[in-house]
């Protein structure tokens, strides 16, 4: 099936996902090339690394004007675009015009606030979407601390992911329903990421407090996420104590009184102090593996570039390489319908 993509940088990830599951994604670009080709950072050859990352697996077609776009839509299965309602209508690319041209065409519009409602013409970038959707207020280290922004275009990525899911669902039922219009609001996607926070407020009348997950500094300065047992249930405490005793750093935790959850809660600082004593004798890489060997969900905090050499990801075939550059594939392995890219990004 052929997917046409007429989007700016905010929605390119949708086509990337559709290319990975086997659809033929064709990026429609003006004669000067997509504007996202001129967004940094740039590689040694001058190509946009952002463009390459989000457009792997796609082909490209230069279209000079909207008549050429409509001609391409005549025999396509899907059009993904990022046009606002007024712009789409003005260019002859509104749903009614496209449906009259090709009644089996699935059209997916990914925009900041959707195609309807009082905010449909408002402007937004990812920062604004995360702020208005409530997700930013949920991120931080404490109730009195200012909210934190999420890096990496989380609202747009989520919108693109929902868009890809909706496109596949529309294609699945197309023989019964014909083509249809899919309206994806990145604002709604950002609101969906608040997860249980809204339900917590509705049920308790109080906003869910922000808190920092524990991280412990190891002997080499690396920090390790060391989730403490009572977040998971007191039964995990015995594993931690056995580890601390074996390493000779249990201290007061060796007292059987700590078997009681109430006693642990009253002296919880002893757990953190014992973990810090353990960390002082190990590197970050050794500490998290030591915790995992005891059945504790610990992990060293790695920078994104360090993940490239993760032997577990490599063992699962997570990376695809084109022209010597790695591209992450999908976070799943499907035996009969694998996620894979057939080509690198279009030149």
C-alpha positions as CSV (number, residue, x, y, z in Angstrom):
1,X,0.0,0.0,0.0
2,X,1.2,3.5,-0.9
3,X,1.3,6.3,1.8
4,X,1.9,9.8,0.7
5,X,3.4,12.1,3.3
6,X,2.8,15.9,3.1
7,X,4.1,17.0,6.5
8,X,6.5,19.3,8.2
9,X,9.0,18.1,10.8
10,X,6.3,17.7,13.5
11,X,4.7,14.6,11.9
12,X,7.5,12.8,10.0
13,X,7.7,10.1,12.6
14,X,4.2,8.8,11.6
15,X,5.5,7.9,8.1
16,X,8.6,6.4,9.6
17,X,6.5,4.0,11.6
18,X,4.3,3.1,8.6
19,X,7.4,2.4,6.5
20,X,8.7,0.1,9.2
21,X,5.6,-2.1,9.1
22,X,5.8,-2.5,5.3
23,X,3.9,0.3,3.7
24,X,5.5,2.2,0.8
25,X,5.9,5.7,2.2
26,X,6.5,8.4,-0.4
27,X,7.5,11.8,0.9
28,X,6.1,14.7,-1.2
29,X,8.7,17.5,-1.3
30,X,8.7,20.8,-3.1
31,X,11.5,21.4,-5.7
32,X,13.7,23.0,-3.0
33,X,13.3,20.0,-0.7
34,X,11.4,19.6,2.5
35,X,12.1,22.3,5.1
36,X,13.1,19.7,7.6
37,X,16.2,19.0,5.5
38,X,17.5,22.3,6.7
39,X,17.1,21.7,10.5
40,X,20.3,20.9,12.4
41,X,22.3,19.2,13.7
42,X,24.1,18.3,10.5
43,X,26.5,15.5,9.6
44,X,29.9,15.8,8.1
45,X,28.4,15.6,4.6
46,X,26.0,18.5,5.4
47,X,22.8,16.4,5.6
48,X,20.4,17.0,8.5
49,X,20.7,14.3,11.0
50,X,17.2,15.0,12.3
51,X,15.8,14.6,8.8
52,X,17.7,11.3,8.3
53,X,16.5,9.9,11.6
54,X,12.8,10.6,10.9
55,X,12.7,9.7,7.2
56,X,14.5,6.4,7.1
57,X,12.7,3.8,5.0
58,X,10.9,6.4,2.8
59,X,11.1,7.3,-0.9
60,X,10.8,10.8,-2.1
61,X,8.8,12.5,-4.9
62,X,9.2,16.1,-5.9
63,X,5.8,17.8,-6.5
64,X,5.7,21.3,-8.0
65,X,2.3,22.6,-6.8
66,X,-0.9,21.2,-5.4
67,X,-2.2,19.9,-8.7
68,X,0.7,17.4,-8.6
69,X,-0.2,16.5,-5.0
70,X,-3.8,15.8,-6.0
71,X,-2.6,13.7,-9.0
72,X,-0.5,11.6,-6.6
73,X,-3.5,11.1,-4.3
74,X,-5.6,9.7,-7.1
75,X,-4.0,6.2,-6.8
76,X,-2.7,6.3,-3.3
77,X,-4.0,4.5,-0.2
78,X,-3.1,7.0,2.5
79,X,-2.3,10.7,2.7
80,X,-0.7,11.9,6.0
81,X,-0.5,15.7,6.2
82,X,0.0,18.4,8.8
83,X,-2.2,21.1,7.3
84,X,-4.6,23.2,9.3
85,X,-8.3,23.2,8.1
86,X,-8.2,26.5,6.4
87,X,-5.0,25.8,4.6
88,X,-6.1,22.4,3.4
89,X,-9.4,23.9,2.0
90,X,-7.6,26.8,0.3
91,X,-5.1,24.4,-1.4
92,X,-7.9,22.0,-2.6
93,X,-6.6,19.3,-0.2
94,X,-9.6,19.3,2.2
95,X,-11.3,16.0,3.0
96,X,-14.3,16.5,0.7
97,X,-12.2,17.3,-2.4
98,X,-9.8,14.4,-1.8
99,X,-12.7,12.0,-1.0
100,X,-14.3,13.0,-4.3
101,X,-11.0,12.3,-6.1
102,X,-10.4,8.9,-4.5
103,X,-13.1,7.5,-2.2
104,X,-10.8,4.8,-0.8
105,X,-8.2,7.3,0.3
106,X,-7.5,7.4,4.1
107,X,-6.5,10.9,5.1
108,X,-4.7,11.5,8.4
109,X,-4.2,15.1,9.6
110,X,-1.7,15.6,12.5
111,X,-2.0,19.2,13.9
112,X,-1.4,20.9,17.2
113,X,-5.1,21.2,18.3
114,X,-7.0,19.2,15.7
115,X,-9.4,20.2,12.9
116,X,-12.2,21.5,15.2
117,X,-12.8,23.3,18.4
118,X,-12.0,26.8,19.6
119,X,-8.2,26.3,19.5
120,X,-7.9,24.7,16.1
121,X,-6.1,27.7,14.6
122,X,-3.8,28.2,17.6
123,X,0.0,27.9,17.2
124,X,2.0,25.5,19.3
125,X,5.4,23.8,19.5
126,X,6.1,20.7,21.6
127,X,6.9,22.8,24.7
128,X,3.5,24.5,24.5
129,X,1.6,21.2,23.9
130,X,3.3,19.5,26.9
131,X,2.5,22.6,29.0
132,X,-1.2,22.8,28.0
133,X,-1.8,19.0,28.1
134,X,-0.8,18.8,31.8
135,X,2.2,16.5,31.3
136,X,4.8,19.2,32.1
137,X,3.2,19.9,35.5
138,X,3.5,16.2,36.3
139,X,7.3,16.3,35.8
140,X,9.6,17.6,38.5
141,X,11.3,16.7,41.8
142,X,8.7,18.0,44.3
143,X,5.5,19.8,44.6
144,X,7.1,23.1,45.3
145,X,9.7,22.8,42.4
146,X,8.9,24.3,39.0
147,X,7.7,21.9,36.3
148,X,10.2,20.4,33.9
149,X,10.0,20.2,30.1
150,X,10.3,16.9,28.4
151,X,12.9,16.9,25.7
152,X,12.7,15.0,22.4
153,X,9.3,16.3,21.0
154,X,7.3,13.9,23.1
155,X,3.9,15.4,22.2
156,X,4.6,15.2,18.4
157,X,6.1,11.7,18.7
158,X,3.0,10.5,20.6
159,X,0.7,12.2,18.0
160,X,2.6,10.5,15.2
161,X,2.3,7.1,16.9
162,X,-1.4,7.4,17.4
163,X,-1.7,8.6,13.8
164,X,0.1,5.4,12.6
165,X,-2.2,3.2,14.7
166,X,-5.3,5.0,13.4
167,X,-4.1,4.6,9.8
168,X,-3.6,0.9,10.1
169,X,-7.0,0.5,11.7
170,X,-8.6,2.5,8.9
171,X,-6.9,0.3,6.3
172,X,-8.0,-2.8,8.1
173,X,-11.7,-1.8,7.8
174,X,-11.6,0.0,4.5
175,X,-13.3,-2.6,2.4
176,X,-16.4,-2.1,4.6
177,X,-16.2,1.7,5.2
178,X,-14.2,3.1,2.3
179,X,-11.8,5.9,2.9
180,X,-12.1,8.1,6.0
181,X,-10.6,11.2,7.6
182,X,-8.5,10.9,10.8
183,X,-8.1,14.0,12.9
184,X,-5.1,13.7,15.3
185,X,-4.7,16.4,17.9
186,X,-1.2,16.6,19.4
187,X,-2.8,18.5,22.4
188,X,-5.0,15.6,23.2
189,X,-2.0,13.2,22.8
190,X,-0.1,15.3,25.4
191,X,-3.1,15.2,27.7
192,X,-3.3,11.4,27.4
193,X,0.3,11.2,28.7
194,X,-0.8,12.4,32.2
195,X,-1.8,8.7,32.7
196,X,-3.2,8.2,36.2
197,X,-2.7,11.8,37.4
198,X,-6.2,12.9,36.4
199,X,-7.8,9.8,38.0
200,X,-5.9,10.4,41.2
201,X,-7.2,13.9,41.4
202,X,-10.8,12.8,40.7
203,X,-10.6,10.1,43.4
204,X,-8.7,12.0,46.1
205,X,-9.3,15.7,45.4
206,X,-5.6,16.2,45.6
207,X,-3.1,16.6,42.7
208,X,-0.6,13.7,42.5
209,X,2.7,14.8,44.1
210,X,5.8,14.9,42.0
211,X,8.7,13.0,43.5
212,X,12.2,12.1,42.4
213,X,13.0,8.4,41.8
214,X,16.0,7.5,43.8
215,X,19.4,7.5,42.1
216,X,22.6,6.6,43.9
217,X,26.1,7.8,43.0
218,X,28.6,4.9,42.6
219,X,32.4,5.0,43.2
220,X,33.2,6.2,39.7
221,X,30.6,9.0,39.8
222,X,28.0,7.2,37.7
223,X,24.5,7.4,39.0
224,X,22.3,4.3,39.3
225,X,18.5,4.2,39.6
226,X,18.1,2.1,42.8
227,X,14.4,1.7,43.4
228,X,14.0,0.8,47.0
229,X,12.0,-2.2,48.1
230,X,8.9,-0.8,49.6
231,X,8.0,0.9,46.3
232,X,7.5,-2.7,45.0
233,X,6.3,-4.4,48.1
234,X,8.0,-5.4,51.4
235,X,8.8,-8.9,50.2
236,X,11.6,-7.5,48.1
237,X,13.4,-6.2,51.2
238,X,14.8,-9.6,52.1
239,X,16.6,-9.7,48.7
240,X,18.2,-6.3,49.3
241,X,19.2,-7.2,52.9
242,X,20.8,-10.5,51.8
243,X,22.8,-8.5,49.3
244,X,23.9,-5.9,51.8
245,X,24.8,-8.6,54.4
246,X,26.9,-10.5,51.8
247,X,28.7,-7.3,50.9
248,X,29.3,-6.4,54.6
249,X,27.4,-3.1,54.5
250,X,24.0,-4.0,56.0
251,X,24.7,-2.1,59.3
252,X,21.4,-1.6,61.3
253,X,19.4,-3.4,58.5
254,X,20.6,-6.7,59.8
255,X,18.3,-6.2,62.9
256,X,15.3,-8.5,62.5
257,X,13.1,-5.6,63.5
258,X,13.4,-4.3,59.9
259,X,11.2,-7.3,58.8
260,X,8.3,-5.2,60.1
261,X,7.0,-2.7,57.5
262,X,6.1,-0.2,60.2
263,X,9.7,-0.3,61.6
264,X,11.1,0.1,58.1
265,X,8.9,3.1,57.4
266,X,10.0,4.8,60.7
267,X,13.7,4.2,59.9
268,X,13.6,4.4,56.1
269,X,16.7,6.5,55.9
270,X,18.8,3.4,57.0
271,X,17.9,1.7,53.7
272,X,19.2,4.7,51.7
273,X,22.3,4.9,53.8
274,X,23.0,1.2,53.4
275,X,22.7,1.4,49.6
276,X,25.1,4.4,49.6
277,X,27.6,2.3,51.5
278,X,27.2,-0.5,48.9
279,X,27.6,2.0,46.1
280,X,30.8,3.4,47.5
281,X,32.6,0.1,46.7
282,X,31.4,-0.4,43.2
283,X,31.4,1.3,39.8
284,X,28.0,2.2,38.3
285,X,28.1,-0.6,35.8
286,X,28.9,-3.1,38.5
287,X,26.4,-1.8,41.0
288,X,23.3,-2.1,38.8
289,X,24.3,-5.6,37.7
290,X,24.8,-6.5,41.4
291,X,21.3,-5.3,42.2
292,X,19.8,-7.2,39.2
293,X,21.6,-10.4,40.4
294,X,19.7,-10.0,43.7
295,X,16.3,-9.5,41.8
296,X,16.3,-5.8,42.3
297,X,15.1,-3.5,39.4
298,X,18.2,-1.3,39.3
299,X,19.8,0.3,36.2
300,X,22.7,2.6,35.5
301,X,21.7,6.0,34.1
302,X,23.2,6.1,30.6
303,X,23.5,8.9,28.1
304,X,21.7,8.3,24.8
305,X,24.9,7.8,22.9
306,X,25.9,5.1,25.4
307,X,22.8,3.1,24.5
308,X,24.3,2.6,21.0
309,X,26.7,0.0,22.5
310,X,24.1,-1.7,24.6
311,X,24.8,-5.4,23.9
312,X,21.2,-6.4,24.8
313,X,19.8,-4.1,22.1
314,X,22.3,-5.4,19.6
315,X,21.4,-9.0,20.5
316,X,17.8,-8.2,19.7
317,X,18.6,-6.6,16.4
318,X,17.3,-3.2,17.5
319,X,19.6,-1.2,15.1
320,X,19.4,-1.0,11.3
321,X,22.4,0.4,9.5
322,X,22.4,2.4,6.2
323,X,25.6,4.0,4.9
324,X,27.3,3.2,8.2
325,X,24.7,5.1,10.4
326,X,22.5,3.3,12.9
327,X,18.7,3.8,13.1
328,X,16.6,2.4,15.9
329,X,13.9,0.0,14.6
330,X,10.8,-1.0,16.7
331,X,10.7,-2.0,20.4
332,X,9.2,-5.4,19.5
333,X,10.0,-8.5,17.6
334,X,7.2,-10.0,15.4
335,X,8.0,-13.4,13.8
336,X,5.6,-13.1,10.8
337,X,5.3,-9.3,10.4
338,X,8.7,-7.9,11.3
339,X,9.4,-4.2,11.6
340,X,12.2,-3.3,9.3
341,X,13.3,-0.6,6.9
342,X,14.0,-1.4,3.3
343,X,16.1,1.6,2.6
344,X,17.8,4.6,4.2
345,X,16.4,8.2,4.1
346,X,15.7,9.6,0.7
347,X,18.5,11.7,-0.9
